[in-house]
Amino acid sequence: MEIRKVQVTGGSSFIVSLPKEWIKTSGIHKNDPVGLIIQPDGSLTVTPGISGKASERVKIFDLNRFDGADILFRSLIGAYVAGYNIIEIVSPGRIPSWVHKSVRKFTQRTVGQEVSDQTDKKIVIRDLLNPGEMPFASTLRRMGVIVAGMQRDAVFALKTRDEELVEDVILRDRDVNRLYWLVSRQFNLLLRNVSLSREMGVDIELALIYLQISRVIELVGDHVVKVAESIRSLMYTSLEKKMIDLIEVKSRESLDIFEGSLESFFEKDILKANTLISDVHDFVEKCNDVSGWLFDLGVSGVVSIGYCVENFRRVGEYAGVISENAINYLVNENP
């Protein structure tokens, strides 16, 4: 950290000189404008970028370094999350078909990514999304709605023996991942260009909370998929009504806590968040009791039913993590 003294000029203007190395690195010249952003903690950010637009960053992938579709896809996701605006895939020879499949999979599972140019030896993917068009709060709400809907539909599919609905629930997890990657990307863009905070309507501190909660929701989605897979194995199993009712009740209880935790965050209700954390402890104990009771039964499908209860328990526990994040943020916001 450099320490510089504030000077007064003209009797009323306060000035401070800027580091020469920073001026050179940023390419600033005489009479160029710079942006001044007041942060929530009272600090001042000086930025050479005053347009509020993300700077253009290019990532080039040489196909000589890749030996399969999976690693290429993961690398494309990595570049997307890191905030690259342009991704180029280049090859010394004709681009093989598996690359086109990976690119198509990538553009379908991300937001705002489109192929803008393509030749026999090169593919260019460009980001068409304005960061301000996808607010953090809206994305998080959408993630929560998708996950809760997945779990409700999975249980409904068991009651109606609808195998197609179960498969649809499992596929919907891709939408949850898609939105989580978007939040991660938005956060990294904000880190690289704090002037975007005004356009995104969020400061870095709150953006970090959104990122943490989005990760938790993504993990909840993974457990809901496990519930759906367990229910798929029960499709052709004869179950007593009390077993189906048990699954339905535990699903509803876990979702009440999960949706309540998100509401406590968005409504800035610290008391509700604290109450929900207590509810989580009670719910976990009930699930543990049910699991012990199930293993003493000799009914068909008991293992899959136990897996369902176990994953409902995990959903409740992750809801508790969301409430803890909400409290941590709200305490800091309202000291």
URDA-V105065 format. One record per residue. N is the residue number from 0. RES is the residue in three letters. PHI is phi in radians with two decimals (NA if undefined). PSI is psi in whole degrees, 0 to 359 (* if undefined). NEAR is the number of other ideal C-beta (glycine too) atoms within 12 Angstrom. Layout:
N,RES,PHI,PSI,NEAR ; N,RES,PHI,PSI,NEAR
//
This chain:
0,MET,NA,132,5 ; 1,GLU,-1.65,136,11 ; 2,ILE,-1.81,123,8 ; 3,ARG,-2.27,142,15 ; 4,LYS,-1.46,143,10 ; 5,VAL,-1.42,133,12 ; 6,GLN,-2.01,161,12 ; 7,VAL,-2.04,132,11 ; 8,THR,-2.28,143,11 ; 9,GLY,1.22,10,8 ; 10,GLY,1.48,345,7 ; 11,SER,-2.48,350,7 ; 12,SER,-1.75,130,10 ; 13,PHE,-1.72,131,13 ; 14,ILE,-2.31,155,13 ; 15,VAL,-2.50,138,17 ; 16,SER,-1.34,152,15 ; 17,LEU,-1.73,148,21 ; 18,PRO,-1.04,134,16 ; 19,LYS,-1.10,319,12 ; 20,GLU,-1.09,321,10 ; 21,TRP,-1.15,321,17 ; 22,ILE,-1.06,315,17 ; 23,LYS,-1.16,313,12 ; 24,THR,-1.07,323,11 ; 25,SER,-1.46,352,20 ; 26,GLY,1.20,35,12 ; 27,ILE,-1.58,138,22 ; 28,HIS,-2.14,173,11 ; 29,LYS,-0.98,135,6 ; 30,ASN,1.28,3,6 ; 31,ASP,-1.24,141,15 ; 32,PRO,-1.40,149,15 ; 33,VAL,-2.23,156,22 ; 34,GLY,-1.71,141,24 ; 35,LEU,-2.07,121,18 ; 36,ILE,-2.11,121,26 ; 37,ILE,-1.45,121,15 ; 38,GLN,-1.53,159,19 ; 39,PRO,-0.99,330,21 ; 40,ASP,-1.48,5,14 ; 41,GLY,1.64,351,8 ; 42,SER,-1.30,163,15 ; 43,LEU,-2.08,127,18 ; 44,THR,-1.80,128,26 ; 45,VAL,-1.83,125,25 ; 46,THR,-2.30,137,28 ; 47,PRO,-1.30,343,24 ; 48,GLY,-1.65,110,28 ; 49,ILE,-1.94,3,22 ; 50,SER,-1.40,341,17 ; 51,GLY,1.36,10,23 ; 52,LYS,-1.81,146,22 ; 53,ALA,-1.20,137,31 ; 54,SER,-1.20,150,23 ; 55,GLU,-1.39,125,18 ; 56,ARG,-2.21,137,22 ; 57,VAL,-2.04,133,20 ; 58,LYS,-2.06,127,26 ; 59,ILE,-1.95,127,21 ; 60,PHE,-1.91,121,32 ; 61,ASP,-1.58,121,18 ; 62,LEU,-1.10,344,29 ; 63,ASN,-1.09,340,14 ; 64,ARG,-1.66,1,15 ; 65,PHE,-2.11,140,23 ; 66,ASP,-2.08,11,13 ; 67,GLY,-3.05,168,16 ; 68,ALA,-1.21,324,22 ; 69,ASP,-1.11,312,16 ; 70,ILE,-1.18,326,18 ; 71,LEU,-1.16,316,34 ; 72,PHE,-1.07,314,30 ; 73,ARG,-1.10,324,20 ; 74,SER,-1.19,322,30 ; 75,LEU,-1.11,317,36 ; 76,ILE,-1.09,319,31 ; 77,GLY,-1.06,318,22 ; 78,ALA,-1.16,322,31 ; 79,TYR,-1.11,310,39 ; 80,VAL,-1.11,324,33 ; 81,ALA,-1.19,345,25 ; 82,GLY,1.72,18,32 ; 83,TYR,-1.24,135,31 ; 84,ASN,-1.48,330,32 ; 85,ILE,-2.27,130,28 ; 86,ILE,-2.11,125,39 ; 87,GLU,-2.00,133,29 ; 88,ILE,-1.97,119,36 ; 89,VAL,-2.10,149,26 ; 90,SER,-2.44,142,25 ; 91,PRO,-1.18,336,13 ; 92,GLY,-2.18,196,13 ; 93,ARG,-1.13,134,15 ; 94,ILE,-1.20,125,28 ; 95,PRO,-1.25,165,22 ; 96,SER,-1.14,327,11 ; 97,TRP,-1.13,334,21 ; 98,VAL,-1.22,316,35 ; 99,HIS,-1.06,322,24 ; 100,LYS,-1.15,318,20 ; 101,SER,-1.13,319,32 ; 102,VAL,-1.14,317,36 ; 103,ARG,-1.10,318,23 ; 104,LYS,-1.09,320,22 ; 105,PHE,-1.14,312,36 ; 106,THR,-1.17,331,29 ; 107,GLN,-1.33,334,20 ; 108,ARG,-1.83,10,27 ; 109,THR,-2.23,168,36 ; 110,VAL,-1.82,125,30 ; 111,GLY,1.47,6,27 ; 112,GLN,-1.71,125,33 ; 113,GLU,-2.42,147,23 ; 114,VAL,-1.31,119,27 ; 115,SER,-1.78,341,20 ; 116,ASP,-2.72,145,16 ; 117,GLN,-2.71,132,22 ; 118,THR,-2.30,184,16 ; 119,ASP,-1.11,333,14 ; 120,LYS,-2.08,7,20 ; 121,LYS,-2.69,139,26 ; 122,ILE,-2.23,130,35 ; 123,VAL,-2.02,124,27 ; 124,ILE,-1.94,129,37 ; 125,ARG,-2.11,144,25 ; 126,ASP,-1.48,122,38 ; 127,LEU,-1.84,5,18 ; 128,LEU,-1.66,129,23 ; 129,ASN,-1.37,126,19 ; 130,PRO,-0.91,326,37 ; 131,GLY,-1.31,350,22 ; 132,GLU,-1.40,346,18 ; 133,MET,-2.20,82,33 ; 134,PRO,-1.04,147,23 ; 135,PHE,-0.98,313,41 ; 136,ALA,-1.06,316,26 ; 137,SER,-1.11,319,23 ; 138,THR,-1.12,317,37 ; 139,LEU,-1.13,317,41 ; 140,ARG,-1.05,317,26 ; 141,ARG,-1.11,319,27 ; 142,MET,-1.03,315,42 ; 143,GLY,-1.10,319,38 ; 144,VAL,-1.13,318,24 ; 145,ILE,-1.11,312,33 ; 146,VAL,-1.11,315,46 ; 147,ALA,-1.10,319,35 ; 148,GLY,-1.12,322,27 ; 149,MET,-1.03,314,43 ; 150,GLN,-1.20,318,50 ; 151,ARG,-1.09,319,30 ; 152,ASP,-1.21,326,30 ; 153,ALA,-1.09,316,45 ; 154,VAL,-1.19,320,38 ; 155,PHE,-1.10,323,24 ; 156,ALA,-1.11,325,32 ; 157,LEU,-1.15,318,38 ; 158,LYS,-1.18,327,23 ; 159,THR,-1.78,358,16 ; 160,ARG,0.99,45,19 ; 161,ASP,-1.75,94,20 ; 162,GLU,-1.20,326,21 ; 163,GLU,-1.11,323,16 ; 164,LEU,-1.15,322,26 ; 165,VAL,-1.07,315,32 ; 166,GLU,-1.10,323,21 ; 167,ASP,-1.15,321,23 ; 168,VAL,-1.03,314,37 ; 169,ILE,-1.09,320,29 ; 170,LEU,-1.19,330,22 ; 171,ARG,-1.15,342,30 ; 172,ASP,-1.08,336,34 ; 173,ARG,-1.09,324,23 ; 174,ASP,-1.15,323,30 ; 175,VAL,-1.14,314,39 ; 176,ASN,-1.05,318,31 ; 177,ARG,-1.00,316,34 ; 178,LEU,-1.31,327,37 ; 179,TYR,-1.13,317,41 ; 180,TRP,-1.08,324,37 ; 181,LEU,-1.12,314,39 ; 182,VAL,-1.06,318,42 ; 183,SER,-1.07,318,33 ; 184,ARG,-1.13,314,40 ; 185,GLN,-1.05,320,47 ; 186,PHE,-1.12,315,39 ; 187,ASN,-1.15,325,28 ; 188,LEU,-1.10,318,42 ; 189,LEU,-1.16,323,35 ; 190,LEU,-1.09,322,25 ; 191,ARG,-1.41,337,25 ; 192,ASN,-2.53,90,32 ; 193,VAL,-1.15,342,33 ; 194,SER,-1.18,346,32 ; 195,LEU,-1.28,347,36 ; 196,SER,-1.03,325,33 ; 197,ARG,-1.19,317,25 ; 198,GLU,-1.17,322,26 ; 199,MET,-1.41,345,35 ; 200,GLY,1.25,31,21 ; 201,VAL,-2.73,144,32 ; 202,ASP,-1.58,172,29 ; 203,ILE,-1.10,321,29 ; 204,GLU,-1.07,312,23 ; 205,LEU,-1.21,324,33 ; 206,ALA,-1.06,323,34 ; 207,LEU,-1.12,320,26 ; 208,ILE,-1.10,317,34 ; 209,TYR,-1.04,317,41 ; 210,LEU,-1.09,314,35 ; 211,GLN,-1.10,317,29 ; 212,ILE,-1.23,323,43 ; 213,SER,-1.09,324,43 ; 214,ARG,-1.12,319,29 ; 215,VAL,-1.13,317,37 ; 216,ILE,-1.10,321,43 ; 217,GLU,-1.08,321,34 ; 218,LEU,-1.20,323,29 ; 219,VAL,-1.05,318,43 ; 220,GLY,-1.02,322,41 ; 221,ASP,-1.09,321,27 ; 222,HIS,-1.26,327,37 ; 223,VAL,-1.15,323,42 ; 224,VAL,-1.07,319,35 ; 225,LYS,-1.12,323,31 ; 226,VAL,-1.07,313,45 ; 227,ALA,-1.09,321,43 ; 228,GLU,-1.16,322,26 ; 229,SER,-1.16,320,35 ; 230,ILE,-1.17,324,45 ; 231,ARG,-1.05,323,29 ; 232,SER,-1.28,345,24 ; 233,LEU,-1.68,358,34 ; 234,MET,-0.96,320,25 ; 235,TYR,-1.95,25,14 ; 236,THR,-1.83,134,21 ; 237,SER,-1.32,117,13 ; 238,LEU,-2.04,141,27 ; 239,GLU,-1.20,152,17 ; 240,LYS,-1.02,324,13 ; 241,LYS,-1.16,333,16 ; 242,MET,-1.26,318,30 ; 243,ILE,-1.13,318,27 ; 244,ASP,-1.09,322,17 ; 245,LEU,-1.05,312,32 ; 246,ILE,-1.06,318,42 ; 247,GLU,-1.13,317,29 ; 248,VAL,-1.14,314,22 ; 249,LYS,-1.17,326,38 ; 250,SER,-1.12,314,41 ; 251,ARG,-1.10,318,23 ; 252,GLU,-1.12,318,32 ; 253,SER,-1.16,321,44 ; 254,LEU,-1.23,327,36 ; 255,ASP,-1.04,318,27 ; 256,ILE,-1.23,317,43 ; 257,PHE,-1.08,309,47 ; 258,GLU,-1.19,326,33 ; 259,GLY,-1.14,324,34 ; 260,SER,-1.14,320,44 ; 261,LEU,-1.18,320,38 ; 262,GLU,-1.09,320,26 ; 263,SER,-1.08,326,32 ; 264,PHE,-1.25,309,40 ; 265,PHE,-1.19,328,26 ; 266,GLU,-1.52,357,19 ; 267,LYS,0.97,45,21 ; 268,ASP,-1.84,94,21 ; 269,ILE,-1.23,328,24 ; 270,LEU,-1.20,320,19 ; 271,LYS,-1.13,318,26 ; 272,ALA,-1.06,319,35 ; 273,ASN,-1.17,320,23 ; 274,THR,-1.09,320,23 ; 275,LEU,-1.13,326,39 ; 276,ILE,-1.09,321,30 ; 277,SER,-1.14,321,19 ; 278,ASP,-1.09,325,27 ; 279,VAL,-1.07,315,34 ; 280,HIS,-1.03,316,21 ; 281,ASP,-1.14,319,20 ; 282,PHE,-1.15,319,36 ; 283,VAL,-1.08,317,29 ; 284,GLU,-1.09,319,18 ; 285,LYS,-1.11,318,24 ; 286,CYS,-1.12,320,35 ; 287,ASN,-1.11,321,22 ; 288,ASP,-1.13,319,18 ; 289,VAL,-1.13,318,29 ; 290,SER,-1.06,318,26 ; 291,GLY,-1.12,320,15 ; 292,TRP,-1.14,320,19 ; 293,LEU,-1.10,320,27 ; 294,PHE,-1.23,346,18 ; 295,ASP,-1.53,353,12 ; 296,LEU,-1.58,155,20 ; 297,GLY,-1.96,24,9 ; 298,VAL,-1.38,158,23 ; 299,SER,-1.22,145,16 ; 300,GLY,1.36,9,28 ; 301,VAL,-1.12,327,27 ; 302,VAL,-1.15,314,20 ; 303,SER,-1.15,322,29 ; 304,ILE,-1.11,319,39 ; 305,GLY,-1.08,321,32 ; 306,TYR,-1.11,321,30 ; 307,CYS,-1.05,311,43 ; 308,VAL,-1.08,319,39 ; 309,GLU,-1.06,318,29 ; 310,ASN,-1.31,330,37 ; 311,PHE,-1.10,321,45 ; 312,ARG,-1.07,318,36 ; 313,ARG,-1.16,324,33 ; 314,VAL,-1.05,316,46 ; 315,GLY,-1.09,318,42 ; 316,GLU,-1.11,318,32 ; 317,TYR,-1.17,328,39 ; 318,ALA,-1.08,323,45 ; 319,GLY,-1.08,323,34 ; 320,VAL,-1.13,321,31 ; 321,ILE,-1.08,316,44 ; 322,SER,-1.09,321,38 ; 323,GLU,-1.12,318,27 ; 324,ASN,-1.08,320,34 ; 325,ALA,-1.08,315,39 ; 326,ILE,-1.12,315,28 ; 327,ASN,-1.00,319,24 ; 328,TYR,-1.28,314,31 ; 329,LEU,-1.17,325,25 ; 330,VAL,-1.08,319,17 ; 331,ASN,-1.24,327,19 ; 332,GLU,-1.30,327,18 ; 333,ASN,-2.17,74,12 ; 334,PRO,-1.12,*,8
//
